[in-house]
Amino acid sequence: MALVGIVHLGLGAFARAHLLPATAAAMATRGEHHWGVLGVSLRHAEVRDALAPRGFEYTLALRDADASGQPRERRETIRCLLGVLVAPEDPRAVLEAIAAPATRIVSLTVTEKGYHPDPADLARPEAPRSTLGFIVHGLALRHARGLAPVTLLSCDNLASNGRTLRGLVLAFAQQLDAALAEWIARECIFPNSMVDRIVPKNDDLAVVTAEPFFDWAVEDRFAAGRPDWDVHGARFVAHAEPYELLKLRMVNGSHSAIAYLGVMAGWATVDRAIGEPALRRFVEALMREEIEPTLAGRIDADLAAYRARLIERFANPALAHRTRQIAMDGSQKIPQRWLATVRDRLARDESIERLALAVAAWLHFLRGVDEAGQRYPIDDPLAAALAALGSDASALCGFAPVFGDLGREPRFVAPVARQLAALRTRGVRATLEALP
């Protein structure tokens, strides 16, 4: 009989296409039944309600194309999910799960915006609302009961995600109880990790769609053991940060550029967009000429081969990964995906023309209407603040919560303004075709 060993916060499609299949494979291969997963939905009950009648089993559908280019699918049933809690319905149950003696790992896929602290959670230890509130108050219960420490494993697209999570948790805990903060810092482990698999949204919550490609580099530092995820293709490494950097800049950075240009041009899916010769040339040149030079010497990888494989993944016709899905929450994503690369380029006085076009595409996207006049909502936690800035490029680039000090850097603002003007007057296709 399987037992809960992992409490996972943020039970979206990505977790069910990545961490859970790897855990299921480890349990099946090694016969270790104490790594069952208890999922936590932090906002809604839909996943719980869809999976409960099935005993929390679900289907993973891996989609790609055969040698003739025809879409194909391979399905497997994932059985390591033992239950789902809905945090707003029963926050105490979530805290007790984190504090359960058998829990060894608390993992997270809460997206970039899920890492914002809610100061009000300091005063509501029985019913927190934020990810950090649940983690810290759950750890406080473990500490008060004299239980063993746990591993806090971020699987989100953040640079140094484990280190980032550790800093946020300790800052929150310090405000609550200095002794608790000291125990967390001394005993709990926060490994960095890099996760990579394209997972489009699927309306059927009992079926998760993903590409066959799977990559996971995770630092082999755990407080109380871990599953043998390597049987599913994970890599246990000493330092995950180079892999994070590679993935954030190449995969996520390119994905976001495709998304904003694609939405504005009316190219609804990634494969449709990358099938446009001008966009494909732009994405390849963006990686080759502006991103890859910032990675040289920082990771032992064949960057040209990585780029070629990535273009193949983007062109996968079976996924129908919608550009609008990738485009959401841009204010939380682009500092991680583009701006560190921009800063590296400017520090060496190198061109950022293609990165500037990507930034301009996001600013162009914020107007909420594509080139065919079709309106769409701006799904972003800072949407209201961004809308209040109007359409002036300098004002938009001066928005410090996203751009920080780059808004005062003429070498950044000028090319972004130039590319934004081109997109507004000439459109996406003509702007791409005009690039050298």
matplotlib code that plots the C-alpha trace (Angstrom):
import matplotlib.pyplot as plt

x = [0.0, 1.4, 2.0, 2.4, 6.0, 5.6, 3.2, 3.0, 1.8, 0.3, -1.2, -1.4, -0.8, 3.0, 3.4, 1.2, 3.3, 6.7, 7.3, 4.4, 5.4, 8.9, 7.8, 5.4, 8.3, 10.6, 8.0, 7.2, 10.9, 12.2, 9.2, 9.4, 5.8, 6.5, 6.8, 3.2, 2.1, -0.6, -1.5, -2.6, -4.7, -4.1, -7.0, -9.7, -11.3, -11.5, -8.6, -9.7, -13.3, -12.1, -9.8, -11.5, -14.0, -11.0, -9.2, -6.9, -5.4, -5.1, -3.8, -0.6, -0.8, 2.6, 2.2, 4.6, 4.8, 6.0, 8.6, 6.0, 5.0, 1.7, 0.6, 0.7, 0.0, 1.1, -0.9, 0.0, -1.8, -0.2, -1.0, 1.2, -1.3, -3.0, -5.3, -5.9, -6.5, -8.1, -6.4, -9.2, -11.6, -9.5, -6.2, -5.6, -5.5, -2.7, -0.7, -1.2, 0.0, 3.2, 3.6, 2.9, 5.7, 5.8, 6.2, 9.8, 9.5, 7.3, 7.5, 6.1, 4.9, 3.1, 4.5, 6.5, 3.7, 3.2, 6.4, 5.0, 4.6, 1.3, 2.2, -1.4, -0.5, 1.7, -1.5, -3.4, -1.4, -4.4, -5.6, -2.8, -3.5, -0.1, 2.3, 4.9, 2.3, 1.4, 5.1, 6.2, 3.2, 3.5, 7.1, 6.3, 4.1, 6.9, 9.3, 6.9, 6.3, 10.0, 9.6, 12.4, 13.1, 12.0, 13.3, 11.6, 11.8, 10.9, 10.1, 9.4, 11.1, 13.1, 16.8, 18.4, 14.9, 15.9, 18.0, 15.3, 12.7, 15.0, 15.5, 11.8, 10.9, 13.6, 12.5, 8.9, 9.8, 12.1, 9.1, 7.2, 9.7, 13.5, 14.0, 11.9, 13.9, 17.1, 15.8, 14.7, 18.1, 20.0, 17.9, 15.7, 17.2, 16.3, 17.9, 17.9, 16.4, 15.7, 12.6, 11.8, 8.8, 6.3, 2.8, -0.1, -3.3, -5.9, -9.6, -10.0, -8.5, -8.3, -5.8, -2.5, -1.0, 2.8, 5.7, 7.8, 10.9, 11.7, 14.6, 15.1, 18.4, 18.1, 20.8, 21.2, 20.7, 17.7, 16.9, 15.2, 15.9, 14.3, 12.8, 15.1, 13.8, 16.7, 14.9, 12.6, 15.4, 16.1, 19.7, 21.1, 23.8, 26.0, 24.9, 21.7, 22.1, 23.9, 21.0, 18.5, 20.3, 20.3, 16.7, 15.4, 17.3, 17.0, 13.7, 11.6, 13.1, 12.4, 9.0, 7.9, 9.2, 7.3, 4.2, 3.9, 4.8, 2.4, -0.5, -0.2, 0.1, -2.8, -0.6, -2.5, -0.1, 3.6, 4.0, 2.0, 4.2, 7.5, 6.4, 6.5, 10.0, 10.6, 9.7, 11.9, 14.8, 14.3, 14.1, 17.2, 19.2, 18.0, 19.4, 22.5, 23.6, 22.3, 21.5, 24.2, 27.1, 26.0, 26.0, 29.4, 31.8, 29.0, 27.6, 29.1, 26.7, 26.6, 24.6, 24.1, 22.7, 20.5, 19.2, 18.4, 16.6, 14.6, 13.4, 12.2, 10.3, 8.7, 7.6, 5.8, 2.5, 0.7, 0.9, -1.1, 0.5, -1.4, 0.6, -2.0, -1.2, 2.5, 1.8, 0.0, 1.8, 4.4, 5.4, 6.4, 8.2, 10.3, 12.7, 13.8, 13.6, 15.0, 16.3, 19.3, 20.4, 19.9, 22.0, 24.8, 24.8, 24.8, 27.6, 29.8, 28.4, 26.9, 23.7, 20.3, 18.3, 16.5, 16.0, 14.6, 12.1, 11.0, 10.4, 8.7, 6.4, 5.3, 4.6, 2.7, 0.7, -0.4, -2.7, -5.1, -6.0, -4.2, -3.5, -6.8, -8.7, -9.5, -9.5, -8.1, -7.7, -4.4, -4.0, -1.3, -1.2, 0.1, -2.3, -4.0, -0.7, 0.6, -2.6, -2.3, 1.1, -0.5, 1.3, 4.5, 7.6, 9.7, 6.9, 6.5, 10.2, 10.4, 8.0, 10.4, 8.5, 9.5, 12.5, 14.2, 17.0, 16.9, 14.3, 17.0, 19.4, 19.2, 20.9, 17.8, 15.0, 16.0, 16.0, 12.8, 11.1, 12.3, 11.1, 7.8, 7.2, 8.0, 5.5, 2.8, 3.2, 4.4, 3.1, 4.8, 5.5, 7.0, 9.1, 10.5, 11.2, 13.1, 15.6, 19.1]
y = [0.0, 3.4, 6.0, 9.8, 10.9, 14.0, 16.9, 18.8, 22.4, 23.6, 20.5, 21.9, 20.1, 20.6, 18.7, 15.9, 15.7, 15.9, 15.2, 12.7, 10.4, 10.4, 9.5, 6.8, 5.3, 5.3, 3.7, 1.0, 0.3, 0.3, -1.0, 1.9, 2.7, 5.5, 8.1, 8.6, 12.1, 14.2, 17.1, 20.5, 22.7, 26.2, 27.9, 25.7, 22.3, 21.3, 18.9, 17.2, 16.9, 15.5, 12.9, 11.8, 9.5, 7.8, 7.1, 10.0, 8.1, 10.1, 9.7, 11.2, 11.6, 12.0, 13.6, 14.1, 13.3, 10.2, 10.1, 11.3, 14.2, 12.8, 13.4, 10.4, 9.8, 7.3, 7.1, 5.8, 5.8, 7.6, 6.0, 7.7, 10.5, 9.4, 12.4, 16.1, 18.8, 22.1, 24.7, 27.3, 24.6, 23.2, 25.1, 23.2, 19.9, 21.3, 22.4, 19.0, 17.3, 19.4, 18.5, 14.8, 12.6, 10.6, 13.7, 14.0, 16.4, 19.4, 20.2, 23.2, 24.1, 27.4, 29.5, 32.7, 34.7, 32.1, 33.2, 36.5, 36.7, 37.8, 39.7, 39.0, 35.4, 36.2, 36.8, 33.7, 30.6, 28.4, 29.6, 31.0, 31.8, 32.1, 29.4, 30.9, 31.1, 27.4, 26.4, 28.4, 27.6, 24.0, 23.9, 25.7, 22.8, 20.3, 22.3, 22.6, 18.9, 18.0, 16.3, 15.7, 18.4, 18.1, 19.0, 22.0, 21.4, 24.1, 22.9, 26.4, 28.5, 30.7, 31.3, 29.5, 28.4, 26.5, 29.3, 31.8, 29.8, 29.4, 33.2, 33.9, 31.2, 32.4, 36.0, 35.1, 32.8, 35.4, 37.7, 34.9, 33.3, 33.7, 30.2, 28.7, 30.5, 29.3, 25.6, 25.9, 27.4, 24.7, 21.6, 21.9, 21.6, 23.6, 22.1, 23.9, 22.1, 22.6, 21.1, 20.9, 19.5, 21.3, 20.8, 22.5, 23.2, 20.5, 21.0, 17.4, 17.5, 13.7, 13.7, 15.6, 16.3, 16.7, 16.2, 13.0, 15.1, 15.1, 16.7, 17.3, 18.3, 18.4, 18.8, 15.7, 17.3, 16.0, 16.1, 12.7, 10.8, 11.0, 8.8, 7.4, 9.8, 9.0, 5.8, 8.2, 10.3, 12.8, 13.8, 14.2, 16.9, 18.8, 22.2, 22.8, 26.5, 26.2, 24.0, 26.5, 29.3, 27.3, 26.4, 29.9, 31.7, 29.3, 27.5, 29.9, 33.0, 31.8, 30.5, 33.9, 35.6, 33.2, 33.7, 37.5, 37.8, 34.9, 36.3, 39.6, 38.1, 35.7, 32.6, 30.7, 27.8, 27.5, 25.1, 27.4, 30.3, 28.6, 27.4, 31.0, 31.3, 34.9, 33.9, 30.8, 32.8, 35.3, 32.7, 30.9, 34.2, 35.3, 32.2, 31.9, 35.6, 37.1, 34.3, 31.6, 34.0, 34.7, 31.0, 30.1, 28.9, 28.7, 25.3, 22.3, 21.8, 21.8, 24.9, 24.6, 21.0, 22.2, 25.0, 22.6, 20.2, 23.0, 24.2, 20.7, 20.7, 24.0, 22.6, 19.6, 19.5, 17.2, 19.6, 22.6, 24.6, 27.9, 31.1, 32.8, 30.2, 31.0, 34.8, 35.0, 36.5, 38.2, 40.7, 37.7, 35.8, 38.2, 39.4, 35.7, 34.9, 38.0, 40.8, 39.0, 38.2, 41.9, 43.0, 40.6, 41.8, 45.5, 44.9, 43.8, 46.6, 44.0, 44.3, 43.5, 44.2, 40.9, 40.8, 44.4, 43.1, 40.4, 43.0, 45.3, 42.3, 42.0, 45.7, 45.5, 42.5, 44.6, 46.6, 43.7, 43.5, 41.6, 42.8, 41.4, 43.5, 40.5, 41.4, 39.2, 39.7, 40.5, 37.7, 39.2, 40.2, 43.6, 44.2, 47.2, 49.0, 48.3, 49.6, 52.8, 53.5, 54.0, 53.3, 55.4, 53.1, 55.1, 55.0, 51.3, 50.6, 52.7, 50.3, 49.3, 46.2, 44.6, 46.4, 47.8, 50.2, 49.2, 51.9, 54.5, 52.8, 54.5, 51.4, 49.4, 51.9, 53.2, 49.8, 48.7, 51.9, 51.5, 47.9, 48.8, 51.5, 49.0, 46.5, 49.2, 50.7, 47.7, 44.6, 41.5, 39.8, 42.9, 43.7, 40.2, 40.2, 43.5, 42.1, 41.5]
z = [0.0, -1.0, 1.6, 1.2, 1.2, -1.0, -0.5, -3.8, -3.8, -7.1, -8.8, -12.3, -15.6, -15.4, -12.1, -13.4, -16.6, -14.9, -11.2, -10.8, -13.8, -12.6, -9.1, -10.4, -12.4, -9.3, -7.2, -9.8, -10.5, -7.0, -5.2, -2.7, -1.8, 0.7, -2.0, -2.8, -3.6, -1.9, -4.2, -3.0, -5.3, -3.9, -5.6, -7.1, -6.7, -10.4, -10.4, -7.2, -8.5, -11.8, -10.4, -7.2, -9.0, -10.7, -7.5, -8.4, -11.4, -14.6, -18.1, -19.5, -23.3, -25.0, -28.4, -31.3, -35.0, -36.8, -39.6, -42.1, -40.0, -38.9, -35.2, -32.9, -29.2, -26.6, -23.3, -19.9, -16.6, -13.6, -10.2, -7.6, -6.7, -3.5, -2.9, -3.5, -0.9, -1.9, 0.2, 0.4, 1.6, 4.3, 5.0, 8.2, 6.3, 4.1, 7.2, 8.8, 5.6, 5.5, 9.2, 8.9, 10.2, 6.9, 4.7, 3.5, 0.5, -0.1, -3.8, -5.7, -9.2, -8.4, -11.3, -10.9, -9.4, -6.7, -4.8, -3.7, 0.1, 1.6, 4.9, 6.1, 6.4, 9.5, 11.4, 10.2, 11.1, 10.9, 7.5, 5.3, 1.7, 0.0, -0.9, 1.5, 4.3, 3.9, 3.9, 6.8, 9.1, 8.1, 9.0, 12.3, 13.2, 12.4, 14.5, 17.4, 17.4, 17.2, 13.8, 11.3, 8.7, 5.1, 1.6, -0.1, -3.8, -6.3, -9.8, -11.2, -13.8, -11.5, -11.6, -8.6, -7.7, -4.5, -3.3, -4.1, -2.3, 0.7, 1.0, 0.8, 3.4, 5.8, 5.5, 6.2, 9.0, 10.6, 10.9, 12.6, 14.9, 14.9, 16.4, 13.6, 11.0, 12.5, 12.5, 8.9, 7.9, 9.7, 9.0, 5.9, 2.4, -0.7, -3.7, -7.0, -10.0, -13.7, -15.2, -18.9, -20.7, -22.9, -21.4, -23.3, -21.5, -21.8, -21.1, -19.9, -16.4, -16.3, -19.3, -19.3, -22.7, -23.0, -25.4, -25.1, -24.3, -20.6, -18.7, -15.1, -13.4, -9.6, -7.0, -5.0, -1.6, 0.4, 4.1, 4.3, 1.1, -2.3, -5.0, -7.7, -10.3, -12.5, -13.6, -15.5, -17.0, -14.2, -13.6, -10.1, -10.3, -7.9, -9.2, -11.1, -11.8, -15.2, -16.4, -15.1, -16.9, -20.2, -19.9, -18.9, -21.6, -24.5, -24.0, -22.0, -23.5, -27.1, -26.1, -24.8, -27.9, -30.1, -28.0, -28.1, -31.8, -32.5, -30.6, -32.3, -35.8, -35.3, -35.2, -32.5, -31.8, -31.4, -34.3, -36.6, -35.6, -35.9, -39.3, -40.5, -42.1, -40.9, -37.3, -37.4, -38.7, -36.0, -33.2, -34.5, -34.7, -31.3, -29.7, -31.9, -31.8, -28.6, -26.1, -26.7, -26.3, -22.8, -22.0, -23.5, -20.8, -18.2, -19.1, -20.7, -23.6, -27.4, -27.8, -31.5, -31.1, -28.2, -30.4, -33.3, -31.0, -29.5, -32.9, -33.5, -30.2, -31.0, -34.4, -32.9, -34.7, -32.2, -29.2, -30.4, -27.7, -27.8, -27.9, -25.6, -22.9, -22.9, -23.1, -19.7, -16.7, -18.8, -16.0, -13.8, -16.6, -18.7, -16.0, -15.7, -19.4, -21.1, -18.9, -17.3, -20.9, -21.8, -18.9, -19.8, -23.4, -22.4, -19.9, -22.8, -25.0, -27.4, -29.6, -28.1, -31.2, -31.3, -27.5, -27.9, -30.5, -28.0, -25.3, -27.8, -28.7, -25.1, -24.9, -28.2, -26.8, -23.8, -26.0, -25.9, -29.5, -32.3, -35.8, -37.1, -34.5, -32.3, -28.6, -25.8, -22.0, -20.5, -17.9, -15.7, -12.0, -12.9, -15.8, -14.2, -13.4, -16.9, -18.5, -16.6, -18.2, -21.6, -24.9, -24.6, -24.9, -22.4, -19.8, -20.3, -20.1, -17.0, -15.1, -12.3, -11.1, -14.4, -15.8, -12.7, -13.7, -17.4, -17.8, -17.3, -19.8, -23.3, -24.9, -23.8, -24.2, -27.6, -29.5, -27.7, -28.7, -32.3, -32.5, -30.9, -33.4, -36.2, -34.8, -34.5, -38.0, -40.1, -38.2, -37.0, -40.4, -42.0, -38.9, -38.8, -42.6, -42.3, -39.8, -41.2]

ax = plt.figure().add_subplot(projection="3d")
ax.plot(x, y, z, "-o")
ax.set_aspect("equal")
plt.show()
